[in-house]
Amino acid sequence: MADQIAALPDAVLAVLAQVLGVLELTPWHGEPYNLTKPDEPMRQWVFGGSMGEGVIVYLILDDQRRVDVLRVLWFG
């Protein structure tokens, strides 16, 4: 995942940091990764806006009070 983040444009890094801050506090606000299983802990968050579009795919581990980011994609 570090390679994926390193490949992002500099302007996107600030947006990504904001999204990661939100995920830290409210991870269940992301969309289900699999729409047929809306209660599953694997989620996604779309970000970017006018700069392009990115997606963070992550897993919520409530029992460990942890969120693991699995993938960061950028379509800019």
MOFENFEN-V492728 format. One record per helix or strand of 3 or more residues. SS is the DSSP state (alpha for helix, beta for strand). FROM is the first residue (numbers start at 1). LEN is the number of residues. If there is no record, write none. Layout:
# MOFENFEN-V492728
SS_FROM_LEN / SS_FROM_LEN
This chain:
# MOFENFEN-V492728
alpha_2_5 / alpha_10_16 / alpha_27_3 / beta_42_6 / alpha_49_3 / beta_53_9 / alpha_62_3 / beta_66_10
